[in-house]
Amino acid sequence: MKKNKKDLPDGVPEENVYENTHILLYVFYAIALASVVLLMVNQ
């Protein structure tokens, strides 16, 4: 689902539209989940 240039707000370049989730988002979620598990196990 590509966005047309006319659908973007003023001042937003076309390169700044992301269609997929970035890999680092998954890494941060995994780190957060591991931190919560470690906190619960080490009570």
N, C-alpha and C positions, 0 to 999 in steps of 0.2 A: 504494500500500500504506500506508494510514493506520494508525497505532498507536492502540490504545484506551487510554483513561486508566488502566485497570487494569493495562496492560502496562508502564507507566513506573515507574521506581524512586521511592521516597518522596522528596519535595522537588524533583522535576523538573517544572516547569510544562509544560503541553501546548504552549505556544508555542515551547519550546526543541527541538522535534523537527523536524529538517530533512530533507526528502525529496529535494531536488536539490542539486547541487554549486554552491557560490557562485562567482560570476564572478571574484572576486578570487583564488580558488585557481588558475584558469587563467592569470591575469595573473602570479602569482608563479612558476608553472611556466615560463611563457614567458621571464620575466626570468632565471631560473636557467639555462635552456637557452642563452639568448643569451650569458650570462656564460661558460659553459663553452666555447662555440664561439669567443668572442673570445679566451679564454685559449689555446686550441689553435692558433688562426690566428696569434697574435702571439708565438709562441715564438721 
